[in-house]
Amino acid sequence: MSHDDLIIICRISGALVIGAMIGFERSFHGRPAGFRTHSLVCIASTLLMIVTVYQNQWMTMIAHEAIRTDPTRMAQGIMTGIGFLGAGVIFKESLTVRGLTTAASIWVTSAIGILIGVGFWFAAIVGAVTTLIVLALFRYIEARLPTEFYAHHMLRFARDQVMSENELRKLVGGHGFSIANLSSRLTEGGRQFEYRMTIKSRNRKNAENLSAHLRELPQVLEFRIAPTGD
């Protein structure tokens, strides 16, 4: 086995380990693209860059003298392809968009794979460590930051038992929320009335209190409080 073969094996193995580490964090938190997806993305990016770095091993002598592949163009092609894969893990759940962080992790995993493929180990390792810090540690920091809590809120009543808009604003405001984008409509062939809105608060626990209060109101047929998230 030649020295170049050992280097190629080392780079592919490194891509497997780093991709698996990033993917494990995603799998652990139940995200749609996890352990195997990130491993394959990192390996694929590494393999494609190895194609350009070691082109003298697969090109014929005549072709090698006439043609030189450009690694930067290969990297651009990889990132374009990853864009389609990243878009596949972003999905809309009701009024909430989810999967943005997973798509970003796939993108950065591909970039790390490119660095491994060209042998830039220092940048690849620093990038992998930084990525894991952002995905794992920043989650706990973000949960403790004083941020506003946003949620999509829906309330449904029987048509003859509708809560007035003023009463609704008083109820929601009394639980520490402010209302934006309030809309209403008739549903179920005109038999039910529905409010939809975006609510925000400085305290996430206010959502629990609001939910408990709404469950005690007999005129509320159905309600939903859907937090926005990534």
BELURCOR-V324422 format. One record per residue. N is the residue number from 1. RES is the residue in one small letter. PHI is phi in radians with two decimals (999 if undefined). PSI is psi in degrees with one decimal (none if undefined). Layout:
BEGIN
N:RES:PHI:PSI  N:RES:PHI:PSI
END
This chain:
BEGIN
1:m:999:130.0  2:s:-1.37:169.1  3:h:-1.11:-39.9  4:d:-1.12:-37.6  5:d:-1.09:-40.4  6:l:-1.12:-39.7  7:i:-1.11:-42.6  8:i:-1.10:-44.7  9:i:-1.07:-41.2  10:c:-1.11:-42.4  11:r:-1.20:-41.7  12:i:-1.17:-40.3  13:s:-1.12:-41.1  14:g:-1.10:-39.9  15:a:-1.10:-39.9  16:l:-1.08:-46.7  17:v:-1.14:-48.7  18:i:-1.17:-43.3  19:g:-1.08:-38.9  20:a:-1.17:-37.4  21:m:-1.12:-44.3  22:i:-1.19:-41.8  23:g:-1.14:-32.6  24:f:-1.10:-39.4  25:e:-1.09:-40.0  26:r:-1.19:-42.9  27:s:-1.12:-39.3  28:f:-1.05:-32.7  29:h:-1.73:16.6  30:g:1.22:30.5  31:r:-1.46:155.3  32:p:-1.14:-31.2  33:a:-1.97:112.6  34:g:-2.18:-129.8  35:f:-0.91:-57.0  36:r:-1.25:-39.6  37:t:-1.08:-48.4  38:h:-1.18:-35.4  39:s:-1.09:-45.9  40:l:-1.18:-37.7  41:v:-1.08:-46.3  42:c:-1.16:-41.3  43:i:-1.13:-44.5  44:a:-1.08:-43.8  45:s:-1.10:-41.4  46:t:-1.12:-44.7  47:l:-1.06:-43.1  48:l:-1.17:-34.5  49:m:-1.30:-32.3  50:i:-1.09:-33.5  51:v:-0.99:-40.0  52:t:-1.44:-35.2  53:v:-1.20:-38.5  54:y:-1.94:41.6  55:q:-1.14:-22.3  56:n:-1.20:-14.9  57:q:-1.55:-15.3  58:w:-2.11:-14.7  59:m:-1.46:145.4  60:t:-1.23:161.4  61:m:-1.05:-41.2  62:i:-1.15:-46.6  63:a:-1.15:-35.5  64:h:-1.13:-34.9  65:e:-1.29:-28.0  66:a:-1.65:-24.8  67:i:-2.24:137.5  68:r:-2.26:117.9  69:t:-1.33:148.2  70:d:-1.77:114.2  71:p:-1.04:-32.5  72:t:-1.19:-34.1  73:r:-1.23:-36.2  74:m:-1.10:-43.1  75:a:-1.06:-40.9  76:q:-1.09:-41.0  77:g:-1.13:-39.1  78:i:-1.10:-47.8  79:m:-1.14:-32.8  80:t:-1.13:-44.8  81:g:-1.12:-37.7  82:i:-1.13:-28.4  83:g:-1.03:-39.5  84:f:-1.20:-40.4  85:l:-1.15:-42.1  86:g:-1.11:-38.7  87:a:-1.10:-28.7  88:g:-1.20:-22.2  89:v:-1.68:-2.7  90:i:-1.61:123.6  91:f:-2.42:156.8  92:k:-1.80:120.5  93:e:-1.98:105.9  94:s:1.03:-117.6  95:l:-1.78:9.1  96:t:-1.89:136.6  97:v:-1.74:127.0  98:r:-2.19:160.4  99:g:1.72:2.1  100:l:-1.16:-40.5  101:t:-1.17:-39.4  102:t:-1.12:-40.9  103:a:-1.09:-41.0  104:a:-1.15:-36.9  105:s:-1.18:-34.7  106:i:-1.13:-41.9  107:w:-1.08:-48.5  108:v:-1.22:-31.9  109:t:-1.11:-39.2  110:s:-1.12:-41.2  111:a:-1.09:-40.1  112:i:-1.12:-39.7  113:g:-1.06:-38.0  114:i:-1.09:-43.3  115:l:-1.11:-41.0  116:i:-1.14:-40.3  117:g:-1.07:-33.6  118:v:-1.62:-0.8  119:g:1.51:15.8  120:f:-1.54:72.7  121:w:-1.14:-40.4  122:f:-1.05:-49.2  123:a:-1.13:-37.0  124:a:-1.14:-45.0  125:i:-1.18:-43.6  126:v:-1.08:-40.9  127:g:-1.12:-39.6  128:a:-1.15:-44.8  129:v:-1.10:-44.0  130:t:-1.09:-41.3  131:t:-1.08:-44.7  132:l:-1.13:-36.1  133:i:-1.10:-44.7  134:v:-1.11:-45.2  135:l:-1.26:-39.0  136:a:-1.64:-57.8  137:l:-1.24:-42.3  138:f:-1.12:-23.3  139:r:-1.03:-43.7  140:y:-1.31:-34.6  141:i:-1.15:-44.0  142:e:-1.08:-37.5  143:a:-1.17:-21.6  144:r:-1.79:-2.8  145:l:-1.33:147.6  146:p:-1.35:83.4  147:t:-1.98:161.8  148:e:-1.44:140.4  149:f:-1.68:121.8  150:y:-1.94:143.2  151:a:-2.64:151.7  152:h:-1.61:127.2  153:h:-2.10:132.7  154:m:-2.25:136.7  155:l:-2.28:136.8  156:r:-2.26:135.0  157:f:-2.25:161.0  158:a:-1.17:150.0  159:r:-1.06:-31.6  160:d:-1.63:6.7  161:q:-2.31:36.7  162:v:-1.33:133.4  163:m:-1.31:134.3  164:s:-1.18:160.8  165:e:-1.11:-37.6  166:n:-1.12:-42.6  167:e:-1.10:-39.2  168:l:-1.10:-46.2  169:r:-1.11:-37.9  170:k:-1.16:-40.4  171:l:-1.13:-49.8  172:v:-1.18:-42.8  173:g:-1.13:-32.1  174:g:-1.19:-16.4  175:h:-1.81:18.1  176:g:1.50:16.2  177:f:-1.94:151.4  178:s:-1.96:152.7  179:i:-1.92:139.8  180:a:-2.40:154.5  181:n:0.98:46.5  182:l:-1.30:130.5  183:s:-2.42:163.1  184:s:-2.53:158.6  185:r:-2.85:160.4  186:l:-1.62:139.5  187:t:-2.28:177.4  188:e:0.90:48.7  189:g:1.14:27.7  190:g:1.55:2.7  191:r:-1.48:-19.0  192:q:-2.27:154.3  193:f:-2.11:137.3  194:e:-2.27:133.3  195:y:-1.78:140.0  196:r:-2.28:140.5  197:m:-2.82:166.9  198:t:-1.88:129.9  199:i:-2.07:150.9  200:k:-2.48:150.9  201:s:-2.68:161.3  202:r:-1.49:-8.2  203:n:-2.26:119.6  204:r:-1.14:-27.0  205:k:-1.19:-17.3  206:n:-1.10:-28.6  207:a:-1.14:-38.1  208:e:-1.14:-42.0  209:n:-1.17:-40.6  210:l:-1.13:-42.7  211:s:-1.07:-44.6  212:a:-1.08:-39.5  213:h:-1.18:-41.5  214:l:-1.15:-31.5  215:r:-1.17:-21.2  216:e:-1.56:-8.0  217:l:-1.57:114.4  218:p:-1.16:-27.0  219:q:-1.33:-14.2  220:v:-1.43:111.3  221:l:-1.36:-36.4  222:e:-2.77:145.5  223:f:-2.59:159.5  224:r:-2.53:133.8  225:i:-2.15:103.9  226:a:-1.95:103.8  227:p:-1.07:141.6  228:t:-1.35:149.2  229:g:-2.80:176.0  230:d:-1.68:none
END
